[in-house]
Amino acid sequence: MPRAKVARKSTAVDMTAMCDVAFLLLTFFILTATSRQPDPLDVKIPSSSVQFKVPDKDLAILTVGKGKVFMEIIGKDVKQLTLQKMAAAYSTSFNAEEMKRFGVMTSFGVPFGNLKQYINMNGEQRTALEKQFNGIPTDSTINGELFRWVKEARLANAELNGVDMRISIKGDADEEYATVRKIVDVLQKQKVNKFSLITTGE
Amino acid sequence: MAELDTSSGGGKGGKVRSKKQSTRVDLTAMVDLAFLLITFFMLTTSLSKPLAMDIAKPDKDEKNKDNKLELRESQTMTILLGKNNKVMWYMGEAGKSQPTVEGFSGITKSLLENKKKVKEKTGKDIIVIIKPAPGSTYKNFVDIMDELNVTKTNVSAPAIDDDPANLMESERQAMIKEGIYKQ
């Protein structure tokens, strides 16, 4: 009796569907990703067990480390309106190109007088300029720069989005509490009694 | 990738046909790459999102500086944050009760114990006062606030008293004695 011949099957698997799914997911993640910009001020944030995630709008982050304060305003339009208000308060002006460049910047930490120069620099020059200064000046008087920045940012956010801005403090774990307290004082001076501290999960 | 030839061999007819080329492209490498990128984007987006700890501080009244909140002695526990990651705590009034110096690992137990004691004695919830003294770091502050959250000792919001001027002399002396005060 002749043996029944088993039909030889191909070992190649059709990858098309898998490839489709993979790229669909990839596209999704790329589009939803907010790429992590390198922080000009490198801080090691402390850990905690809270579960509340930092929101991604209506937010200003004050980074504290090595005795310096850097500020970051989330949202391009809020950032630009804040700069406009600051310029009006200090009676200077910024042109359209400078506005555009400021809109895409992350955090900054130079006195307002040097901001124009800072905006027109490239990454390396900016880092060099930041080293010369002690972050944003923090004296908690009404005319203090940090006070102004926070105030104008809150006004800008209220104007554009109609909600109160959240102020977050992102402090370095080894920073002395006294430095953080200076920032808190600036906030309390303008009746911001509720703010959040940025931490990582454990 | 190797693929087995499953064609049935040459045809019967005498006509020489040009061999049909397969239109299949090997997608394995492409899928590999795609998944690698997916993994990368997944890890860098959601997992790196930091968490926000909300802090509420009492309103500061510039015009009325003497407007201070009076607390019941039997209900309060004061925690002083010192240097070298040490904390000192005492119950009730400063200088009258013996302060305890601990590290951050021991404070959880003390918080729970004191919470229970106060509840049994007075029937009310404990009130915790946090005083970061000079020498304490930001991490210490975050840690102690976190402990309060974990042990649920913050039923009534913890009072954060971070003005160095409010650190009482007896507290300062006790901390110097224990070597956890930065002069």
Chai-1 contact restraints between the chains, C-beta under 6 A:
chainA,res_idxA,chainB,res_idxB,connection_type,confidence,min_distance_angstrom,max_distance_angstrom,comment,restraint_id
A,R8,B,T6,contact,1.0,0.0,6.0,A-B,restraint_1
A,S10,B,L4,contact,1.0,0.0,6.0,A-B,restraint_2
A,S10,B,T6,contact,1.0,0.0,6.0,A-B,restraint_3
A,T11,B,L4,contact,1.0,0.0,6.0,A-B,restraint_4
A,A12,B,E3,contact,1.0,0.0,6.0,A-B,restraint_5
A,M15,B,L27,contact,1.0,0.0,6.0,A-B,restraint_6
A,M15,B,V31,contact,1.0,0.0,6.0,A-B,restraint_7
A,M18,B,V31,contact,1.0,0.0,6.0,A-B,restraint_8
A,C19,B,L27,contact,1.0,0.0,6.0,A-B,restraint_9
A,C19,B,M30,contact,1.0,0.0,6.0,A-B,restraint_10
A,C19,B,V31,contact,1.0,0.0,6.0,A-B,restraint_11
A,A22,B,V31,contact,1.0,0.0,6.0,A-B,restraint_12
A,A22,B,A34,contact,1.0,0.0,6.0,A-B,restraint_13
A,A22,B,F35,contact,1.0,0.0,6.0,A-B,restraint_14
A,F23,B,A34,contact,1.0,0.0,6.0,A-B,restraint_15
A,L25,B,I38,contact,1.0,0.0,6.0,A-B,restraint_16
A,L26,B,A34,contact,1.0,0.0,6.0,A-B,restraint_17
A,L26,B,L37,contact,1.0,0.0,6.0,A-B,restraint_18
A,L26,B,I38,contact,1.0,0.0,6.0,A-B,restraint_19
A,F29,B,F41,contact,1.0,0.0,6.0,A-B,restraint_20
A,F29,B,M42,contact,1.0,0.0,6.0,A-B,restraint_21
A,A33,B,F41,contact,1.0,0.0,6.0,A-B,restraint_22
A,A33,B,T45,contact,1.0,0.0,6.0,A-B,restraint_23
A,P46,B,K139,contact,1.0,0.0,6.0,A-B,restraint_24
A,P46,B,V142,contact,1.0,0.0,6.0,A-B,restraint_25
A,S48,B,M53,contact,1.0,0.0,6.0,A-B,restraint_26
A,S48,B,V142,contact,1.0,0.0,6.0,A-B,restraint_27
A,S48,B,D146,contact,1.0,0.0,6.0,A-B,restraint_28
A,S49,B,D146,contact,1.0,0.0,6.0,A-B,restraint_29
A,S49,B,V150,contact,1.0,0.0,6.0,A-B,restraint_30
A,V50,B,L51,contact,1.0,0.0,6.0,A-B,restraint_31
A,V50,B,M53,contact,1.0,0.0,6.0,A-B,restraint_32
A,F52,B,A52,contact,1.0,0.0,6.0,A-B,restraint_33
A,K53,B,K49,contact,1.0,0.0,6.0,A-B,restraint_34
A,K53,B,L51,contact,1.0,0.0,6.0,A-B,restraint_35
A,V54,B,P50,contact,1.0,0.0,6.0,A-B,restraint_36
A,V54,B,A52,contact,1.0,0.0,6.0,A-B,restraint_37
A,G171,B,Y138,contact,1.0,0.0,6.0,A-B,restraint_38
A,A173,B,K139,contact,1.0,0.0,6.0,A-B,restraint_39
A,D174,B,T137,contact,1.0,0.0,6.0,A-B,restraint_40
A,E175,B,Y138,contact,1.0,0.0,6.0,A-B,restraint_41
A,Y177,B,P132,contact,1.0,0.0,6.0,A-B,restraint_42
A,Y177,B,S136,contact,1.0,0.0,6.0,A-B,restraint_43
A,Y177,B,Y138,contact,1.0,0.0,6.0,A-B,restraint_44
A,Y177,B,F141,contact,1.0,0.0,6.0,A-B,restraint_45
A,V180,B,Y138,contact,1.0,0.0,6.0,A-B,restraint_46
A,R181,B,D162,contact,1.0,0.0,6.0,A-B,restraint_47
A,Q188,B,K60,contact,1.0,0.0,6.0,A-B,restraint_48
A,N193,B,K57,contact,1.0,0.0,6.0,A-B,restraint_49
A,N193,B,D59,contact,1.0,0.0,6.0,A-B,restraint_50
A,K194,B,A56,contact,1.0,0.0,6.0,A-B,restraint_51
A,F195,B,I55,contact,1.0,0.0,6.0,A-B,restraint_52
A,S196,B,A52,contact,1.0,0.0,6.0,A-B,restraint_53
A,S196,B,M53,contact,1.0,0.0,6.0,A-B,restraint_54
A,S196,B,D54,contact,1.0,0.0,6.0,A-B,restraint_55
A,L197,B,M53,contact,1.0,0.0,6.0,A-B,restraint_56
A,L197,B,I55,contact,1.0,0.0,6.0,A-B,restraint_57
A,L197,B,V142,contact,1.0,0.0,6.0,A-B,restraint_58
A,I198,B,P50,contact,1.0,0.0,6.0,A-B,restraint_59
A,I198,B,A52,contact,1.0,0.0,6.0,A-B,restraint_60
A,T199,B,L51,contact,1.0,0.0,6.0,A-B,restraint_61
A,T199,B,M53,contact,1.0,0.0,6.0,A-B,restraint_62
A,T199,B,V142,contact,1.0,0.0,6.0,A-B,restraint_63
A,T200,B,P50,contact,1.0,0.0,6.0,A-B,restraint_64
A,G201,B,L51,contact,1.0,0.0,6.0,A-B,restraint_65
